[in-house]
Structures are given as C-alpha cells and as structure tokens.
Amino acid sequence: MRNTGLVTALVAVAIAVATDCGHAAGPDGSGPAPAPDIVAQNLKVPWGVAFLPDGAALVAQRGTGEILRVVAGSPPQRVHQVSGVVARGEGGLLGLAVSPQYAQNGYVYAYFTAANDNRIVRFKLGGQAEVIFSGLAKNSIHNGGRIAFGPDGMLYVGTGDAGQSNRAQDPASPNGKILRLTPEGKPAPGNPNPNSPVYTLGHRNVQGLAWDSAGRMYATEFGQDTYDEVNRIEAGRNYGWPVVEGKGDTQGGRYTNPLITWTTDEASPSGLAIAGNTLYVAALRGERLWTIPERADGTLGTPQSQLDTYGRLRTVAVAPDGSLWVTTSNTDGRGEPLRNDDHIYRIPAR
C-alpha cells in the first residue's frame, strides 16, 4: 500500500541505500539513488519537462495549458500560456521540447490536444505560436504526446492510435507511430519514405523517447490488457500493434519484439530518460520508477523498482547538471493525491 507522507518515502529510500538491497542506480548509474528533494509542489498534472540552457526547466501543466519555469529552490513562474488547449481525458498540453539552437532562435515546441486534433506548435516564450504539424487524430485516450530532439537535430514525436488500433498499421496515418520531423515540421531527410513523417509504425501509445550516449534510441509504450513495453527504435521497423502485444509472432521478421515487457499493472510507462548506462522509466499505474541497466551492445538487463511510495509517476528527465527530475501525476483523476501534489522530485547526481 502507498504511504501518505514524504518522510516515510524518504526513509524507505534511505533504508534501501543503507542496506544495498538491490534498488537501482542513481542518475550516473553507479549505485543506489540518493533520497530525492522536492523541486516544486501544488502542480496540476505536470506532463512535459524540457530544460533550458541555463538549467531551468520548462514544465507543462496538462489541464491549464500553462508552461512554468522551474528552478530548484525557487517558486515556479508562469512564463507562457499555450492557446487552444482542450483538456479532456488524457488530452491537453502534453510534451515539450527546447530547440537545440535555443540560444540562437529561442524556440520551444509543444504537443497538445486542440479542438479537432493533436498538433505541434513552436513559439518563443510569451510570443505567438506557429503550428508546424497538425491533423493527429485525438480522443479521450491514446493521444501520445512525447516530443524530443534527437542527436541528429530532428524532432521525434510519439503518437497514439487515438482509440482506433487499425491506424497503427496504416502507413498513411500519423497515429500509432513515431514520427521524425525537421524543426519546421516537415518529413525529415532520411526517413524510410522521404515524403512521409513516419519513422516507425505499429505502436499503441508511445509516451517515452530517449537516446543513449551511442545514439541508440529507445521508446516506452502502453499495452492494452497484458504487456507494456520498452522498444529499441530503428528506422522503418514495425512494432506489431495491434497484431502483437508484447513479445509474440514476428511473422518472419515483419514485426519487432520489445526488449522489456511488464504487466500493465506494474508499469503504464509514461516517461523515459537515460543517464550513463541506465534507462529510467516513470510508471503511472505501477506507481514506481523502473531502472534498467543497459549493456554495451544495447541489450537491456533486468528492471529494478524504486521510488514506489510517491504515487503515479509521469515524466522522468535528466537535467543539465546530471540530476534526475521525476514528476508525479496524482491529480490526473486516476491517482490518490498526497499532500501538496502534484510534485517534482530531484535525485541529485553523484
């Protein structure tokens, strides 16, 4: 059963560290994680997290369309309002990304649910937004929403099937896919089909994207009733949904199996980050942070569970200083809010 106090949670982590009882590594992958600090509290469903060059974080609040600037030790500041956000069910203001050339162009990117679709916009903080990609089907469920710039400078987008599983296998639909776009929202050079934004297909609901130091890409994906997944993402691959959930029949190599699976009550993996040789997966229904060791060849070891007293965990991100930031999602209508939820916690780098 989940405890209701931060003190109890910190004691549990401290005991795990003291006894070295198999809890997973901290942000540098070199041992058990230190006890986390509170960075922010009284937030309303914090979803996207993206860091500015100065180390401050931009945090999206799903239901309000607000973007907050969050710095450890200071109260959050509202710095932007994304207009046109329609927050129903799992929809609203979702993923954020900061341009790799932010110092030169000042662009921030946001994925959100609008009146008729899910879309991506870019803007300068406080300025007018430009729609760079639209037409993603929306629903009260499976809106995807994670966006991130890859090592190649292209914008990667995790989308959901919006409740219609056949979209995932339809190459003409952007839903149930991972998309790869230029910073202007066009199909990126080198995509499997040069005229299409689709990078991979056969996904149910992708909400975690990350790369390791070798440039290998991983994604987390929600299963339906049986298995959640961590996938190694490679251009042009088909990850099987709805034909296959979890590991199954690859039909002679047509479908790509996941590297890691969990039952859905253990995970519902919304966020993904990589630090050192460790993958970190934030679990909603599973109410914990999963840590997964990565081997030199890109294969993955056995997941370990930690931070299992904070409730639903939505997003995990590595800050510029090497610390790990984790957001809760206990006010999203499916959780049991703790005092002063929602929170952002910070695990210091060693």
Order of alpha helices (4+ residues) and beta strands (2+ residues): alpha-beta-beta-beta-beta-beta-beta-alpha-beta-beta-beta-beta-beta-beta-beta-beta-beta-beta-beta-beta-beta-beta-beta-beta-beta-beta
